[in-house]
Amino acid sequence: MLEQVEAKTFENLNSEQFEALLHISRRLNEANYRDSLVSDSLDLAVKVLKAERGLFAKREIEDQFTIIAARNVEQKDISDVSEFSSGI
């Protein structure tokens, strides 16, 4: 079962980060979205969180994930995620 995210998790976000996550959430929930939605959302998250790279993964079954997208700060796809950071 997926764990619920507690409201406390969002206490550490600044206004820009919270607004970016809200924007991503709204776009992901739209009925009609562009093919580039995942990449655009990931690029926004990487930018706002000031990360070097990021990825979206889909939980298939317990403890198994499929990587949907991986992007770097230059807004380019990362094809080899074997060397992806394991830390936050």
Backbone as ProteinMPNN parsed JSONL, in Angstrom:
{"seq_chain_A": "MLEQVEAKTFENLNSEQFEALLHISRRLNEANYRDSLVSDSLDLAVKVLKAERGLFAKREIEDQFTIIAARNVEQKDISDVSEFSSGI", "coords_chain_A": {"N_chain_A": [[0.842, -1.173, 0.0], [0.531, 2.237, -0.796], [2.184, 4.835, 0.909], [0.723, 7.572, 2.654], [1.276, 10.982, 1.994], [2.228, 13.233, 4.363], [1.005, 16.395, 5.546], [3.014, 17.776, 6.816], [5.285, 17.301, 5.337], [5.307, 19.212, 3.372], [5.92, 21.532, 4.668], [8.554, 22.362, 4.575], [8.934, 23.402, 2.085], [9.524, 26.181, -0.039], [7.644, 29.038, -1.188], [7.771, 29.207, -4.03], [8.538, 26.59, -4.731], [6.36, 25.114, -3.735], [4.263, 26.16, -5.308], [5.139, 25.321, -7.821], [4.958, 22.511, -7.584], [2.199, 22.323, -7.201], [1.313, 23.295, -9.661], [2.35, 21.3, -11.376], [0.897, 19.086, -10.443], [-1.727, 19.856, -11.092], [-1.542, 19.944, -13.902], [-0.95, 17.275, -14.487], [-3.325, 16.117, -13.817], [-5.11, 16.992, -15.69], [-7.499, 16.347, -18.235], [-6.916, 16.442, -20.966], [-3.802, 16.487, -22.213], [-0.564, 17.477, -23.408], [1.853, 15.518, -25.26], [4.345, 16.042, -24.258], [4.08, 16.518, -21.589], [5.039, 15.083, -19.292], [7.855, 15.375, -19.503], [8.037, 18.199, -19.488], [6.977, 18.76, -16.945], [8.811, 17.448, -15.306], [11.141, 18.882, -15.942], [10.443, 21.377, -14.854], [10.239, 20.717, -12.131], [12.914, 19.954, -11.567], [14.202, 22.39, -12.032], [12.996, 24.19, -10.141], [13.512, 22.919, -7.714], [16.174, 23.088, -7.74], [17.833, 21.008, -8.609], [20.243, 18.654, -9.953], [19.414, 16.707, -11.639], [16.533, 14.665, -12.382], [13.875, 12.25, -11.931], [10.915, 10.516, -12.995], [9.065, 7.888, -11.781], [7.076, 4.972, -12.134], [5.109, 3.017, -10.074], [4.865, -0.324, -10.426], [4.369, -3.0, -9.379], [4.556, -4.21, -6.004], [7.552, -2.986, -4.758], [8.673, -2.785, -7.311], [9.569, -0.714, -9.939], [8.99, 1.332, -12.812], [10.831, 3.393, -14.861], [9.675, 6.389, -16.005], [10.486, 8.841, -17.036], [13.607, 10.54, -17.252], [15.535, 13.303, -16.597], [17.944, 15.967, -17.094], [19.524, 18.958, -15.735], [19.965, 20.516, -17.951], [17.755, 20.122, -19.419], [17.571, 17.788, -20.914], [17.04, 14.428, -22.003], [17.921, 11.646, -19.949], [19.482, 8.823, -20.753], [20.874, 6.658, -19.717], [20.358, 5.515, -16.736], [21.734, 4.15, -14.858], [23.815, 5.229, -13.418], [22.586, 7.061, -11.859], [21.958, 9.302, -9.184], [21.702, 8.088, -5.844], [20.94, 9.391, -3.659], [19.247, 12.094, -1.908]], "CA_chain_A": [[0.0, 0.0, 0.0], [1.294, 3.471, -0.847], [2.101, 5.654, 2.103], [0.182, 8.897, 2.446], [2.192, 12.078, 2.261], [1.685, 14.075, 5.407], [1.098, 17.826, 5.298], [4.291, 18.238, 7.352], [6.277, 17.182, 4.28], [5.296, 20.437, 2.581], [6.32, 22.671, 5.49], [9.913, 22.771, 4.235], [8.963, 23.969, 0.744], [9.266, 27.611, -0.128], [6.452, 29.358, -1.976], [8.006, 28.865, -5.431], [8.528, 25.137, -4.841], [4.988, 24.65, -3.546], [3.496, 26.544, -6.496], [5.562, 24.449, -8.924], [4.351, 21.193, -7.368], [0.768, 22.48, -7.445], [1.174, 23.411, -11.117], [2.58, 19.961, -11.934], [-0.248, 18.259, -10.061], [-2.888, 20.263, -11.907], [-1.326, 19.532, -15.296], [-1.038, 15.821, -14.567], [-4.719, 15.731, -13.637], [-5.917, 17.466, -16.811], [-7.972, 15.279, -19.114], [-6.204, 16.548, -22.239], [-2.49, 17.103, -22.064], [0.373, 17.236, -24.506], [2.782, 14.394, -25.11], [5.541, 16.484, -23.537], [3.702, 16.881, -20.22], [5.924, 14.472, -18.313], [9.158, 16.04, -19.616], [7.884, 19.58, -19.042], [6.784, 18.751, -15.496], [10.081, 17.062, -14.702], [12.04, 20.032, -16.1], [10.031, 22.386, -13.88], [10.61, 20.233, -10.801], [14.372, 20.033, -11.464], [14.557, 23.808, -11.947], [12.535, 24.804, -8.897], [14.187, 22.277, -6.593], [17.605, 23.316, -7.954], [18.459, 19.691, -8.684], [21.059, 18.41, -11.137], [18.64, 15.804, -12.488], [15.379, 14.107, -11.699], [13.19, 11.21, -12.685], [9.595, 10.079, -12.605], [8.947, 6.436, -11.844], [5.731, 4.434, -11.909], [5.135, 1.782, -9.288], [4.142, -1.38, -11.133], [3.929, -3.88, -8.3], [5.334, -3.93, -4.804], [9.009, -2.915, -4.884], [9.132, -2.74, -8.698], [9.255, 0.561, -10.54], [9.369, 1.571, -14.195], [11.189, 4.793, -15.035], [8.888, 7.026, -17.059], [11.332, 9.876, -17.627], [14.759, 11.017, -16.48], [16.013, 14.511, -17.273], [18.978, 16.704, -16.37], [19.308, 20.389, -15.591], [19.986, 21.09, -19.3], [16.464, 19.724, -19.996], [17.811, 16.711, -21.872], [16.752, 13.094, -21.478], [19.024, 10.815, -19.471], [19.176, 7.477, -21.249], [21.511, 5.665, -18.856], [20.096, 5.889, -15.342], [22.472, 3.271, -13.955], [24.677, 6.047, -12.573], [21.744, 8.083, -11.246], [22.195, 9.479, -7.749], [20.828, 7.341, -4.956], [20.628, 10.268, -2.527], [18.356, 13.234, -2.164]], "C_chain_A": [[0.893, 1.244, 0.0], [1.097, 4.267, 0.433], [1.527, 7.017, 1.753], [1.24, 9.929, 2.784], [1.531, 12.985, 3.28], [1.883, 15.545, 5.051], [2.428, 18.383, 5.789], [5.39, 18.204, 6.292], [6.404, 18.488, 3.51], [5.726, 21.669, 3.373], [7.693, 23.206, 5.103], [10.03, 23.386, 2.851], [8.788, 25.478, 0.809], [8.086, 27.834, -1.067], [6.601, 28.941, -3.44], [7.948, 27.346, -5.644], [7.111, 24.589, -4.701], [4.139, 24.956, -4.773], [3.859, 25.66, -7.689], [4.941, 23.067, -8.789], [2.841, 21.235, -7.606], [0.489, 22.547, -8.94], [1.335, 22.045, -11.792], [1.387, 19.064, -11.652], [-1.472, 18.583, -10.912], [-2.74, 19.799, -13.345], [-1.453, 18.022, -15.46], [-2.479, 15.328, -14.46], [-5.637, 16.236, -14.741], [-6.299, 16.286, -17.697], [-7.195, 15.265, -20.43], [-4.878, 17.235, -22.017], [-1.587, 16.671, -23.196], [1.265, 16.041, -24.211], [4.0, 14.774, -24.273], [5.26, 16.823, -22.074], [4.677, 16.33, -19.183], [7.288, 15.168, -18.334], [9.09, 17.471, -19.106], [7.756, 19.66, -17.523], [8.079, 18.405, -14.778], [11.094, 18.201, -14.802], [11.724, 21.118, -15.078], [10.44, 21.977, -12.468], [12.124, 20.335, -10.581], [14.808, 21.484, -11.276], [14.217, 24.39, -10.58], [13.239, 24.212, -7.678], [15.709, 22.422, -6.668], [18.391, 22.002, -7.929], [19.325, 19.596, -9.937], [20.308, 17.552, -12.147], [17.451, 15.283, -11.677], [14.761, 13.006, -12.544], [11.791, 11.0, -12.132], [9.571, 8.57, -12.776], [7.518, 6.04, -11.52], [5.866, 3.129, -11.144], [4.259, 0.753, -9.989], [3.519, -2.354, -10.132], [4.849, -3.617, -7.127], [6.832, -4.045, -5.074], [9.527, -2.991, -6.32], [8.628, -1.451, -9.341], [9.715, 0.589, -11.99], [9.673, 3.054, -14.326], [10.432, 5.331, -16.245], [9.737, 8.051, -17.794], [12.466, 10.204, -16.673], [15.363, 12.167, -17.274], [17.094, 15.179, -16.43], [18.662, 18.195, -16.378], [19.33, 21.105, -16.948], [18.72, 20.751, -20.089], [16.638, 18.715, -21.134], [17.505, 15.384, -21.195], [18.029, 12.406, -21.022], [18.678, 9.39, -19.879], [19.747, 6.381, -20.365], [21.331, 6.08, -17.392], [20.845, 5.003, -14.356], [23.397, 4.037, -13.011], [23.919, 7.176, -11.905], [22.001, 8.124, -9.757], [21.211, 8.669, -6.935], [20.437, 8.164, -3.743], [19.698, 11.382, -2.929], [19.1, 14.498, -1.824]], "O_chain_A": [[1.894, 1.294, 0.715], [-0.009, 4.358, 0.966], [1.808, 7.558, 0.684], [2.003, 9.769, 3.736], [0.408, 13.448, 3.081], [2.822, 15.894, 4.337], [2.924, 19.364, 5.236], [6.327, 19.0, 6.349], [7.491, 18.834, 3.047], [5.88, 22.745, 2.796], [7.963, 24.393, 5.288], [11.107, 23.846, 2.472], [8.006, 25.99, 1.609], [7.593, 26.884, -1.674], [5.671, 28.388, -4.026], [7.373, 26.877, -6.627], [6.706, 23.705, -5.456], [3.377, 24.102, -5.229], [2.988, 25.291, -8.477], [4.45, 22.509, -9.77], [2.27, 20.289, -8.15], [-0.457, 21.931, -9.43], [0.552, 21.682, -12.669], [0.92, 18.356, -12.543], [-2.163, 17.684, -11.39], [-3.7, 19.315, -13.945], [-1.999, 17.545, -16.455], [-2.811, 14.25, -14.954], [-6.83, 15.936, -14.728], [-5.52, 15.351, -17.882], [-6.856, 14.2, -20.946], [-4.826, 18.417, -21.675], [-1.808, 15.651, -23.848], [1.409, 15.615, -23.065], [4.616, 13.911, -23.647], [6.131, 17.365, -21.393], [5.092, 17.059, -18.283], [7.817, 15.512, -17.277], [9.976, 17.915, -18.376], [8.357, 20.528, -16.89], [8.404, 19.005, -13.754], [11.828, 18.458, -13.848], [12.634, 21.712, -14.499], [10.931, 22.802, -11.698], [12.562, 20.761, -9.512], [15.681, 21.773, -10.457], [15.064, 25.012, -9.938], [13.528, 24.927, -6.718], [16.437, 21.952, -5.793], [19.455, 21.9, -7.317], [19.153, 20.375, -10.874], [20.533, 17.651, -13.353], [17.384, 15.445, -10.458], [15.083, 12.851, -13.721], [11.519, 11.268, -10.961], [10.008, 8.044, -13.8], [6.84, 6.696, -10.729], [6.641, 2.249, -11.52], [3.051, 0.944, -10.125], [2.299, -2.502, -10.061], [5.823, -2.874, -7.253], [7.313, -5.071, -5.556], [10.715, -3.241, -6.525], [7.438, -1.135, -9.298], [10.703, -0.049, -12.353], [8.854, 3.888, -13.94], [10.534, 4.802, -17.352], [9.714, 8.124, -19.023], [12.31, 10.152, -15.453], [15.663, 12.033, -18.461], [17.158, 14.988, -15.216], [17.665, 18.632, -16.952], [18.768, 22.193, -17.076], [18.622, 21.053, -21.278], [15.96, 18.775, -22.16], [17.682, 15.227, -19.987], [19.086, 12.565, -21.632], [17.695, 8.821, -19.403], [19.174, 5.296, -20.269], [22.084, 6.911, -16.883], [20.618, 5.092, -13.149], [23.725, 3.551, -11.929], [24.523, 8.141, -11.436], [22.238, 7.088, -9.136], [20.035, 8.568, -7.282], [19.686, 7.694, -2.889], [19.401, 11.59, -4.105], [18.552, 15.592, -1.959]]}, "name": "protein", "num_of_chains": 1, "seq": "MLEQVEAKTFENLNSEQFEALLHISRRLNEANYRDSLVSDSLDLAVKVLKAERGLFAKREIEDQFTIIAARNVEQKDISDVSEFSSGI"}
